[in-house]
Amino acid sequence: MFNSWFHIRFLAKYFDKNLKGIVFEKPFTYKKQELDIPFLENINFRSFRFTTRSPLPMFTLEQNRPKPNQKVDVFSDIEGLRLEGVKWHYDDRFMLFYLSSGEYLLFQIFGPNGNVYYLDENYEFKSRFVEKGRKVIPEISSFTNSQKLMLNKKDYQSIINSNTDKSVTNLIKSKFPFSIYQNELIDEICYRAAIEARELVANLSQLKREELYSVFQEILTEIANQNYRIFDCEPPIFAFFKLTSIDAQAEKYSDIIRATEQFIRYYFGWYNFSERKKDLKSKLEKYQNLLGRKIFKQEESLENFPTSLEYRKKADTLLANKHNLDDHIKQVVLPDVHNPSENLNIDLDPELTIAANANKLYEKSKRVDSSKEELKKEYEENKKTLSKVKNYLEQIDEVDTREKLKKMRKTIPERYLATISEQGEEKSRPYRYFTFKGWEVLVGKSARKNDELTFQVANKNDFWLHAQKMTGSHVIVRNPEKKESLPEPVLRRAAGIAAHFSKGKHARAVPVVYTKKKYVWTSKKLPPGKVRFQYESMIVARPFNPAAQSPNF
């Protein structure tokens, strides 16, 4: 019940007992939504810290005073003033500091909606820490530093009788004394009284109503004994009594400050672990979805994959009709030379003659079987990878410590976690992203983006490719394992991509140079995208469009 009314009450009691007479130095802020109020030397503590930042808004004492390089002074007038006393609101989450000038600091401890007000000696508003939000200043008479934790039996009966239409949860939250009953407290009350939290008050027997009152008084007595507990849950729970409703071990503390400090450590340990686990799972799920889409498309492609015979029929038909056709056309419909009753729709490259298009189709007929086999291998490989990803996702759910998560993270291949998550993110990147046999291939989008890709994104051991002596995209093949050379199929595919994204994309073969990125450099005298390189090799590649729908490209 961290940051609850009970917690604030015990902090205020501690401050009032142990920090009276401290002299404030100048308060300041150096982080958004965080106020630091330093004070002159104290045996144990050096400053107050008040923050409304997620994930854990808090009001704490600090042993070390922060010394930021840049800061903004706040409430400068309280510098040199003494703390004369501290009180808490009898029914809400406020704390009031009484200053030696007769002025006040009012802490509104409402989690992310919290604030601090500086009030004059007439209890009138002077300034506040956070300028946004509704200004809430309760009556000064509503503050106390001596209050018993109890609910009078007569008052309880009156609350019950006038709220029979409410559920037990709503009754406790809205009608019982003291502010903010967190779910753990309500669950414990109902558990000990053997009452369903959603049960209507009207349905409670007189015996159950008596038990509800008895349990509430019992828990108030436990809270008053000031035995603080931190339960090892996800997330950890800060409590002022034994939680019999949960199966978890608790550490006990008799000091509210020590308990608060320890809970903050545990909470942020859990939170950081939880966020890393969530992030890892999210990335794997994105990769899982990406693989699922790829496998679906590959299944469709394999099912509709053309045969070598289909290409040969189209080539034969073109050659048989070449004298009746004009060169440089995009498409033609002709009767199949082998089966005149069937028409063939033939897509053509308009930059080629009819004879050259026929030769291109003959070439495709030779390659189609090997292309299908290659697609089949990629399909099977993707299915195996998908199975591994699913296995990792199942393991993540079982991981319960940071050490185990860190160990598991090292076993996950980097490419599983480097997927493009959103279309907007894709557009903002200076490169197009593809994968081939587990290798990541990045392609620059323009001359300026080429420079950004090569000199800001690429690592020194990545491979760099470019069409030789012609304009085109820089192509980077990621090399996280720092291998000395690329596997032959990957080199050919990357070179084909570099050829496609160049001025020679329509040629049959394009010379492509490649080297390590660390051997590529530029200078201010060179135009965007222009570079110098050394230790390069050359390969002749057929242009390959990685984004093409057809697997036969």
C-alpha positions as CSV (number, residue, x, y, z in Angstrom):
1,M,0.0,0.0,0.0
2,F,2.8,2.3,-1.0
3,N,1.7,6.0,-1.2
4,S,-1.6,5.2,0.5
5,W,-3.0,7.4,3.2
6,F,-1.6,5.1,5.9
7,H,1.9,5.3,4.3
8,I,1.7,9.1,4.2
9,R,0.5,9.2,7.8
10,F,3.5,7.2,9.1
11,L,6.0,9.3,7.0
12,A,4.5,12.5,8.4
13,K,4.8,11.1,12.0
14,Y,8.5,10.2,11.3
15,F,9.2,13.6,9.9
16,D,7.6,15.4,12.8
17,K,9.5,13.4,15.4
18,N,12.9,13.2,13.8
19,L,13.3,16.3,11.5
20,K,12.0,19.2,13.5
21,G,14.5,22.1,13.5
22,I,16.2,21.2,10.3
23,V,17.1,24.3,8.2
24,F,16.1,24.3,4.5
25,E,18.5,25.2,1.7
26,K,17.2,26.4,-1.7
27,P,14.8,23.8,-3.3
28,F,15.4,22.9,-7.0
29,T,14.3,20.7,-9.8
30,Y,16.5,19.1,-12.4
31,K,14.3,16.3,-13.6
32,K,10.8,16.6,-15.0
33,Q,8.1,16.3,-12.2
34,E,10.7,16.0,-9.4
35,L,11.4,18.4,-6.6
36,D,14.4,18.2,-4.3
37,I,14.4,20.1,-1.0
38,P,17.8,20.0,0.6
39,F,18.5,20.8,4.2
40,L,21.6,21.5,6.3
41,E,23.5,18.6,7.6
42,N,21.6,15.9,9.5
43,I,23.1,12.7,10.9
44,N,21.2,10.5,8.5
45,F,19.6,12.5,5.7
46,R,20.3,15.4,3.4
47,S,17.2,16.2,1.5
48,F,13.5,15.5,0.7
49,R,12.6,14.2,-2.8
50,F,9.1,14.5,-4.1
51,T,8.3,13.1,-7.5
52,T,5.1,12.5,-9.5
53,R,6.9,10.5,-12.3
54,S,5.8,7.1,-13.3
55,P,6.2,4.3,-12.7
56,L,6.5,5.1,-8.9
57,P,5.5,8.5,-7.6
58,M,6.9,9.0,-4.2
59,F,7.9,11.3,-1.3
60,T,11.1,10.1,0.4
61,L,14.1,11.1,2.5
62,E,17.5,11.0,0.7
63,Q,20.8,10.2,2.3
64,N,22.7,11.9,-0.5
65,R,22.0,15.3,-1.9
66,P,21.9,15.3,-5.7
67,K,24.4,17.7,-7.4
68,P,23.2,18.2,-11.0
69,N,25.1,20.3,-13.5
70,Q,21.9,22.2,-14.4
71,K,19.0,22.9,-12.1
72,V,16.1,25.3,-11.7
73,D,15.4,26.9,-8.3
74,V,11.9,26.5,-6.9
75,F,10.4,28.1,-3.7
76,S,13.5,30.2,-3.2
77,D,11.9,32.1,-0.2
78,I,12.1,29.0,2.1
79,E,15.9,29.0,2.0
80,G,17.1,29.5,5.6
81,L,13.8,28.6,7.2
82,R,13.4,25.9,9.9
83,L,10.9,23.0,9.9
84,E,8.7,23.6,12.9
85,G,6.4,20.6,12.6
86,V,4.6,18.2,10.2
87,K,0.9,17.1,10.1
88,W,-1.2,14.9,7.9
89,H,-4.7,15.3,6.7
90,Y,-7.1,13.3,8.8
91,D,-8.8,11.7,5.8
92,D,-6.9,12.4,2.6
93,R,-3.4,12.2,1.1
94,F,-2.0,15.6,2.1
95,M,1.0,16.4,4.3
96,L,1.6,19.9,5.7
97,F,5.1,21.4,6.7
98,Y,5.0,24.2,9.2
99,L,7.8,26.7,8.5
100,S,9.5,29.1,11.0
101,S,8.3,32.1,9.0
102,G,4.7,31.1,9.8
103,E,4.3,29.9,6.2
104,Y,3.6,26.4,4.9
105,L,4.5,23.8,2.3
106,L,1.5,21.7,1.4
107,F,2.3,18.3,-0.3
108,Q,-0.6,16.9,-2.3
109,I,0.5,13.3,-2.6
110,F,-1.8,12.1,-5.3
111,G,0.6,9.9,-7.3
112,P,1.1,11.2,-10.9
113,N,-1.4,14.0,-10.1
114,G,0.6,15.2,-7.1
115,N,1.8,18.8,-6.4
116,V,3.4,21.0,-3.8
117,Y,2.0,24.4,-2.7
118,Y,3.8,27.2,-1.0
119,L,1.3,29.1,1.3
120,D,1.8,32.3,3.2
121,E,1.3,32.9,7.0
122,N,-2.4,33.4,6.4
123,Y,-2.6,30.0,4.7
124,E,-3.1,31.7,1.3
125,F,-1.7,30.4,-2.0
126,K,1.7,31.9,-3.1
127,S,3.0,29.5,-5.7
128,R,3.1,25.8,-6.7
129,F,5.6,23.3,-8.1
130,V,3.5,21.9,-11.0
131,E,1.5,24.7,-12.7
132,K,-1.0,22.5,-14.4
133,G,-4.0,20.7,-12.8
134,R,-6.7,21.8,-10.4
135,K,-5.6,23.7,-7.3
136,V,-6.6,21.8,-4.2
137,I,-6.0,23.3,-0.8
138,P,-7.9,21.7,2.1
139,E,-8.8,23.6,5.3
140,I,-5.9,23.9,7.8
141,S,-8.2,22.6,10.5
142,S,-8.3,19.2,8.7
143,F,-4.6,18.5,9.6
144,T,-3.5,16.6,12.6
145,N,-0.5,14.9,14.2
146,S,-2.4,12.8,16.7
147,Q,-5.1,10.5,15.4
148,K,-6.2,7.0,16.4
149,L,-6.8,4.4,13.8
150,M,-10.4,3.2,14.5
151,L,-13.9,3.1,13.3
152,N,-16.6,3.6,15.9
153,K,-19.2,0.8,16.0
154,K,-22.1,3.2,15.9
155,D,-20.6,5.0,12.9
156,Y,-20.1,1.7,11.2
157,Q,-23.7,0.7,11.7
158,S,-24.9,4.0,10.3
159,I,-22.6,3.5,7.2
160,I,-23.9,0.0,6.6
161,N,-27.6,0.9,7.0
162,S,-27.5,3.8,4.6
163,N,-25.5,2.0,1.9
164,T,-27.2,-1.4,1.4
165,D,-27.3,-0.8,-2.3
166,K,-23.5,-0.8,-2.7
167,S,-21.1,-3.7,-3.1
168,V,-18.7,-4.5,-0.3
169,T,-15.8,-3.1,-2.4
170,N,-17.7,0.2,-3.1
171,L,-18.7,0.5,0.5
172,I,-15.1,0.3,1.8
173,K,-13.8,2.6,-0.9
174,S,-16.3,5.3,-0.6
175,K,-17.7,5.2,2.9
176,F,-15.1,3.9,5.3
177,P,-12.8,6.5,7.0
178,F,-9.3,7.2,5.6
179,S,-8.5,7.9,2.0
180,I,-7.7,5.4,-0.7
181,Y,-8.3,1.7,0.0
182,Q,-6.1,-0.2,-2.4
183,N,-7.2,-3.5,-3.8
184,E,-4.8,-5.5,-1.6
185,L,-6.3,-4.1,1.5
186,I,-9.9,-4.7,0.3
187,D,-9.0,-8.2,-0.7
188,E,-7.5,-8.9,2.7
189,I,-10.6,-7.5,4.6
190,C,-12.9,-9.7,2.5
191,Y,-10.7,-12.7,2.7
192,R,-10.5,-12.6,6.5
193,A,-14.2,-12.0,6.8
194,A,-15.0,-14.7,4.2
195,I,-17.1,-12.3,2.1
196,E,-17.2,-11.9,-1.7
197,A,-15.9,-8.4,-2.6
198,R,-18.7,-8.0,-5.2
199,E,-21.4,-9.0,-2.8
200,L,-24.1,-6.4,-2.1
201,V,-24.3,-5.1,1.5
202,A,-28.0,-5.8,1.5
203,N,-27.2,-9.5,1.1
204,L,-24.9,-9.7,4.1
205,S,-26.3,-11.4,7.2
206,Q,-26.0,-9.7,10.5
207,L,-23.2,-12.1,11.4
208,K,-21.3,-11.2,8.3
209,R,-21.7,-7.5,9.0
210,E,-20.3,-8.1,12.5
211,E,-17.4,-10.0,11.0
212,L,-16.7,-7.3,8.5
213,Y,-16.5,-4.7,11.3
214,S,-14.4,-7.0,13.5
215,V,-11.8,-7.7,10.7
216,F,-11.5,-4.0,9.8
217,Q,-10.8,-3.1,13.4
218,E,-8.3,-6.0,13.6
219,I,-6.4,-4.7,10.5
220,L,-6.5,-1.2,11.9
221,T,-4.9,-2.4,15.1
222,E,-2.2,-4.3,13.1
223,I,-1.5,-1.1,11.1
224,A,-1.2,1.0,14.3
225,N,1.5,-1.4,15.5
226,Q,3.8,-0.1,12.8
227,N,5.2,-3.4,11.5
228,Y,5.9,-2.8,7.8
229,R,6.1,-5.7,5.4
230,I,7.3,-6.1,1.8
231,F,5.9,-9.1,0.0
232,D,7.9,-10.7,-2.7
233,C,5.2,-10.6,-5.5
234,E,5.0,-9.3,-9.1
235,P,4.9,-6.4,-8.5
236,P,6.1,-6.4,-4.9
237,I,3.6,-5.2,-2.3
238,F,4.2,-2.7,0.5
239,A,1.9,-3.5,3.5
240,F,1.2,-2.5,7.1
241,F,-0.2,-5.9,8.2
242,K,0.1,-9.6,7.3
243,L,-1.5,-10.5,4.0
244,T,-3.1,-13.9,4.6
245,S,-4.9,-13.7,1.2
246,I,-1.7,-14.1,-0.9
247,D,0.9,-16.9,-1.0
248,A,4.1,-14.9,-0.8
249,Q,7.0,-14.4,1.7
250,A,7.3,-11.1,3.5
251,E,10.3,-9.1,4.9
252,K,9.4,-7.2,8.1
253,Y,10.6,-3.7,9.1
254,S,10.0,-1.6,12.1
255,D,11.3,1.6,10.5
256,I,9.1,3.4,7.9
257,I,12.0,5.0,6.1
258,R,14.0,1.8,5.9
259,A,10.9,-0.1,4.7
260,T,10.2,2.7,2.1
261,E,13.8,2.6,0.8
262,Q,13.8,-1.1,0.5
263,F,10.5,-1.3,-1.3
264,I,11.6,1.3,-3.9
265,R,14.7,-0.9,-4.6
266,Y,12.6,-4.0,-5.0
267,Y,10.0,-2.2,-7.0
268,F,12.4,-0.8,-9.6
269,G,14.2,-4.1,-9.7
270,W,10.9,-5.8,-10.6
271,Y,9.9,-3.0,-12.9
272,N,13.1,-3.0,-14.9
273,F,13.0,-6.8,-15.2
274,S,9.4,-6.7,-16.2
275,E,10.0,-4.0,-18.8
276,R,12.9,-6.0,-20.3
277,K,10.9,-9.1,-20.4
278,K,8.0,-7.3,-22.0
279,D,10.3,-5.7,-24.6
280,L,11.9,-9.0,-25.5
281,K,8.6,-10.7,-25.8
282,S,7.2,-7.9,-27.9
283,K,10.1,-8.1,-30.4
284,L,9.9,-11.8,-30.7
285,E,6.1,-11.6,-31.3
286,K,6.7,-9.1,-34.1
287,Y,9.3,-11.4,-35.6
288,Q,6.8,-14.3,-35.2
289,N,4.1,-12.3,-37.1
290,L,6.6,-11.3,-39.8
291,L,7.6,-15.0,-40.2
292,G,4.0,-16.0,-40.3
293,R,3.2,-13.6,-43.1
294,K,6.3,-14.7,-45.1
295,I,5.4,-18.4,-44.7
296,F,1.8,-17.7,-45.8
297,K,3.1,-15.9,-48.9
298,Q,5.6,-18.6,-49.6
299,E,2.9,-21.3,-49.4
300,E,0.8,-19.4,-51.9
301,S,3.8,-18.9,-54.2
302,L,4.7,-22.6,-54.0
303,E,1.1,-23.6,-54.8
304,N,1.0,-21.2,-57.8
305,F,4.6,-21.7,-58.9
306,P,4.8,-21.8,-62.7
307,T,6.6,-24.8,-64.4
308,S,9.5,-24.8,-66.8
309,L,7.0,-26.1,-69.5
310,E,4.9,-22.9,-69.2
311,Y,7.8,-20.7,-69.9
312,R,9.0,-22.8,-72.8
313,K,5.4,-22.7,-74.3
314,K,5.4,-18.9,-74.1
315,A,8.9,-18.7,-75.6
316,D,8.0,-21.1,-78.5
317,T,4.7,-19.2,-79.2
318,L,6.6,-15.8,-79.2
319,L,9.2,-17.1,-81.7
320,A,6.5,-18.6,-83.9
321,N,4.8,-15.2,-84.1
322,K,7.8,-12.9,-84.0
323,H,7.3,-11.7,-87.6
324,N,3.7,-10.6,-86.9
325,L,4.6,-8.7,-83.7
326,D,6.1,-5.3,-83.0
327,D,9.2,-5.1,-80.8
328,H,9.2,-3.2,-77.5
329,I,5.6,-4.0,-76.4
330,K,4.5,-4.8,-72.8
331,Q,2.0,-7.6,-73.3
332,V,0.5,-9.9,-76.0
333,V,-2.2,-12.5,-76.1
334,L,-1.5,-15.4,-78.6
335,P,-2.8,-18.9,-79.3
336,D,-0.5,-21.5,-77.8
337,V,1.6,-22.9,-80.7
338,H,1.3,-26.3,-79.1
339,N,-2.4,-26.1,-78.4
340,P,-4.1,-23.4,-80.6
341,S,-7.4,-23.7,-78.7
342,E,-5.7,-22.2,-75.6
343,N,-4.6,-18.5,-75.4
344,L,-1.5,-17.4,-73.6
345,N,-1.1,-14.1,-71.8
346,I,2.5,-13.2,-72.1
347,D,4.1,-10.3,-70.2
348,L,7.1,-8.7,-72.0
349,D,10.0,-6.4,-71.2
350,P,9.3,-3.3,-73.5
351,E,13.0,-2.6,-73.7
352,L,13.7,-5.9,-75.4
353,T,12.8,-7.2,-78.9
354,I,10.4,-10.1,-79.3
355,A,13.3,-12.5,-79.9
356,A,15.1,-11.2,-76.8
357,N,12.0,-11.7,-74.7
358,A,11.7,-15.2,-76.0
359,N,15.3,-15.9,-75.0
360,K,14.6,-14.4,-71.6
361,L,11.6,-16.9,-71.2
362,Y,13.9,-19.8,-72.2
363,E,16.4,-18.7,-69.5
364,K,13.6,-18.6,-66.9
365,S,12.5,-22.1,-67.9
366,K,16.0,-23.3,-67.1
367,R,16.0,-21.5,-63.8
368,V,12.5,-22.2,-62.6
369,D,13.1,-25.6,-61.0
370,S,16.1,-24.4,-59.1
371,S,14.2,-21.2,-58.1
372,K,11.3,-23.4,-56.8
373,E,13.7,-25.6,-54.9
374,E,15.4,-22.5,-53.4
375,L,12.0,-21.1,-52.3
376,K,11.1,-24.5,-50.8
377,K,14.3,-24.4,-48.8
378,E,13.6,-20.9,-47.5
379,Y,10.0,-21.9,-46.7
380,E,11.2,-24.9,-44.6
381,E,13.9,-22.8,-43.0
382,N,11.3,-20.1,-42.0
383,K,9.1,-22.8,-40.5
384,K,11.9,-24.1,-38.4
385,T,12.7,-20.6,-37.3
386,L,9.1,-19.9,-36.4
387,S,9.1,-23.0,-34.2
388,K,12.2,-21.7,-32.4
389,V,10.6,-18.3,-31.9
390,K,7.5,-19.9,-30.4
391,N,9.7,-21.9,-28.1
392,Y,11.5,-18.8,-26.9
393,L,8.2,-17.1,-26.3
394,E,7.1,-20.0,-24.1
395,Q,10.4,-19.9,-22.2
396,I,10.1,-16.1,-21.5
397,D,6.8,-16.7,-19.7
398,E,8.7,-19.1,-17.3
399,V,11.7,-16.8,-16.7
400,D,11.4,-15.3,-13.1
401,T,14.8,-13.6,-12.5
402,R,16.9,-11.0,-14.2
403,E,19.9,-13.4,-14.3
404,K,17.8,-16.1,-16.2
405,L,16.5,-13.4,-18.6
406,K,20.0,-12.1,-19.3
407,K,21.2,-15.7,-19.9
408,M,18.3,-16.4,-22.2
409,R,18.7,-13.2,-24.1
410,K,22.2,-14.2,-25.1
411,T,20.9,-17.4,-26.8
412,I,18.4,-15.5,-29.0
413,P,19.8,-14.6,-32.5
414,E,20.0,-10.9,-33.1
415,R,17.9,-11.1,-36.3
416,Y,14.9,-12.3,-34.3
417,L,14.9,-9.0,-32.4
418,A,15.7,-6.5,-35.2
419,T,12.4,-6.5,-37.0
420,I,10.7,-3.3,-38.3
421,S,7.8,-2.7,-36.0
422,E,5.7,0.0,-37.6
423,Q,5.2,1.6,-41.0
424,G,6.0,5.0,-39.7
425,E,9.3,3.8,-38.3
426,E,10.0,2.2,-41.7
427,K,9.4,5.5,-43.5
428,S,11.7,7.4,-41.2
429,R,14.7,5.0,-41.7
430,P,17.3,5.9,-44.3
431,Y,17.2,2.4,-45.8
432,R,15.0,-0.4,-47.0
433,Y,15.2,-3.6,-45.0
434,F,15.4,-7.2,-46.3
435,T,16.6,-10.6,-45.0
436,F,18.1,-13.5,-46.8
437,K,19.0,-16.8,-45.2
438,G,19.2,-15.0,-41.8
439,W,21.4,-12.2,-43.1
440,E,20.1,-8.6,-42.8
441,V,20.4,-6.5,-46.0
442,L,20.0,-2.7,-45.8
443,V,19.5,-0.6,-49.0
444,G,20.0,3.2,-49.0
445,K,16.9,5.2,-50.2
446,S,18.7,8.2,-51.8
447,A,22.1,9.8,-52.2
448,R,21.9,11.5,-48.8
449,K,20.4,8.4,-47.2
450,N,23.3,6.4,-48.7
451,D,25.7,8.5,-46.6
452,E,23.5,8.2,-43.5
453,L,23.3,4.4,-44.0
454,T,27.0,3.9,-44.6
455,F,28.4,6.3,-42.1
456,Q,25.8,6.4,-39.3
457,V,24.0,3.1,-39.4
458,A,26.5,0.5,-40.6
459,N,29.2,-1.0,-38.3
460,K,32.8,-1.1,-39.4
461,N,32.7,-4.9,-40.0
462,D,29.5,-4.9,-42.1
463,F,29.8,-5.6,-45.8
464,W,29.3,-2.7,-48.2
465,L,28.3,-3.2,-51.9
466,H,27.7,-0.8,-54.8
467,A,27.2,-1.1,-58.6
468,Q,30.5,-0.4,-60.2
469,K,30.9,3.0,-61.9
470,M,27.2,3.9,-62.0
471,T,24.8,5.6,-59.7
472,G,22.9,3.4,-57.3
473,S,22.1,2.6,-53.7
474,H,24.7,1.7,-51.1
475,V,23.9,-1.9,-49.8
476,I,25.0,-3.0,-46.3
477,V,24.9,-6.6,-45.2
478,R,25.0,-6.8,-41.4
479,N,27.9,-8.8,-40.0
480,P,27.4,-9.0,-36.2
481,E,29.7,-12.1,-35.9
482,K,32.5,-10.2,-37.7
483,K,33.0,-12.9,-40.4
484,E,35.8,-12.3,-42.9
485,S,33.6,-13.1,-45.9
486,L,30.0,-13.6,-47.0
487,P,28.6,-17.1,-47.9
488,E,28.5,-17.3,-51.7
489,P,24.7,-17.4,-52.0
490,V,24.3,-14.4,-49.7
491,L,27.0,-12.4,-51.7
492,R,25.3,-13.2,-55.0
493,R,21.9,-12.2,-53.6
494,A,23.2,-8.9,-52.0
495,A,25.1,-8.1,-55.3
496,G,21.8,-8.7,-57.2
497,I,20.0,-6.3,-54.9
498,A,22.8,-3.7,-55.4
499,A,22.5,-4.2,-59.2
500,H,18.7,-3.8,-59.1
501,F,18.9,-0.5,-57.1
502,S,21.2,1.0,-59.6
503,K,21.1,2.6,-63.1
504,G,21.9,-0.9,-64.5
505,K,18.7,-2.5,-63.1
506,H,17.5,-3.4,-66.6
507,A,20.7,-4.9,-67.8
508,R,21.3,-8.7,-67.9
509,A,24.5,-8.4,-65.7
510,V,26.0,-5.6,-63.6
511,P,29.5,-5.5,-62.1
512,V,29.2,-4.9,-58.3
513,V,32.1,-4.0,-56.0
514,Y,32.2,-5.0,-52.4
515,T,34.4,-4.5,-49.3
516,K,34.1,-4.0,-45.6
517,K,32.5,-0.7,-44.5
518,K,35.6,0.2,-42.6
519,Y,37.4,0.6,-45.9
520,V,34.8,3.1,-47.2
521,W,35.2,6.9,-46.6
522,T,33.9,10.2,-47.9
523,S,34.9,13.9,-47.6
524,K,33.2,17.3,-47.6
525,K,34.4,17.9,-51.2
526,L,32.4,14.8,-52.5
527,P,28.7,15.2,-53.4
528,P,26.1,13.2,-51.4
529,G,26.3,9.5,-51.9
530,K,29.8,9.7,-53.4
531,V,32.5,7.7,-51.6
532,R,36.0,6.4,-51.9
533,F,36.9,2.8,-51.0
534,Q,39.8,0.3,-51.0
535,Y,40.5,-3.4,-50.8
536,E,37.4,-4.1,-52.9
537,S,36.5,-7.2,-54.9
538,M,34.1,-7.4,-57.8
539,I,31.3,-9.8,-58.8
540,V,29.0,-9.7,-61.8
541,A,25.4,-10.0,-60.7
542,R,22.0,-10.4,-62.3
543,P,19.7,-7.6,-60.9
544,F,17.4,-9.0,-58.3
545,N,14.3,-7.2,-56.9
546,P,13.8,-8.3,-53.3
547,A,10.4,-6.7,-53.1
548,A,9.0,-8.4,-56.2
549,Q,5.8,-10.4,-55.7
550,S,7.0,-13.2,-58.0
551,P,9.6,-15.6,-56.6
552,N,11.1,-16.0,-60.1
553,F,12.7,-12.6,-60.4
